[in-house]
Amino acid sequence: GENVEQHPSTLSVQEGDSAVIKCTYSDSASNYFPWYKQELGKRPQLIIDIRSNVGEKKDQRIAVTLNKTAKHFSLHITETQPEDSAVYFCAANGLTGGGNKLTFGTGTQLKVEL
Amino acid sequence: NAGVMQNPRHLVRRRGQEARLRCSPMKGHSHVYWYRQLPEEGLKFMVYLQKENIIDESGMPKERFSAEFPKEGPSILRIQQVVRGDSAAYFCASSPQTDFYGYTFGSGTRLTVV
C-alpha cells in the first residue's frame, strides 16, 4: 500500500518568513495530493491540492509543487502569519477503492513566532 | 449543506463497555472513511465504506472493531469492550462517487476510556 513520509515534524519560523514542508510517497500510481491544516482540537481542513498532471499550484500565500519522477511534493507558505500556526498534513491517494483512499503523512507542527 | 455530521462530539466509556460512533456524510456523498488520531499523532486510516459495502478495512483492528454504512441512516463505527488504548479522536470523512477532490472531515468524536 501507499506510504507517505513527511518532514520536518516541527517547524518554527518568524512572522513574515516562508515555511516549506516536504513529503514523499511510495505508490507511483498516486495521482492526487492534498494538504490539510488542523488547528488544535479541530477537524482537518483541506487547504490546497494538486493532481499529477500539473507540477505546481498556487493559491494566494500557499503553493504546492509536485515532482512525479522523484515522488515528492512540497507545501510552501509565504509571508507567514500567526494564524498559520497549526499542524499540516500531506496525503496521497492510492489504487485501493478506485483511488479514493488517502494515506496521510505524520504531520508538521508549524509555529509562527512574532 | 450541513457538512459531515458526527456524534457524539465527546464520549466517555468505562473499560469493557461498547462505544458507538455515528457519521452522516455530506449530502450527495456516498463514500465514507473513518480515521483514528491518537493524541499528538497523525491520521491513521481505519475503513472505507460505500452504502451497504465495505471497500477497504485494512486499517481496522482484527478484534472488537466493526463498521457499517447501511442503506438508510448514518455510518456506524462500533468498538466493543473498549480499553484505555482506544482513547483517541475518531474522524469521519466523506466524498462523492465521482470527481474526487479529497475529503470533507467531520468534527470528530473524542473517545475517552476510563
Interface residues (C-beta under 8 A of the other chain):
Chain A: G1 Y32 P34 Y36 K42 R43 P44 Q45 L46 D49 F89 A91 N93 T96 G97 G99 N100 K101 L102 T103 F104 G105 T106 G107
Chain B: H31 Y33 Y35 E41 G42 L43 K44 F45 Y48 I55 D56 S58 F91 S95 F100 Y101 G102 Y103 T104 F105 G106 S107 G108
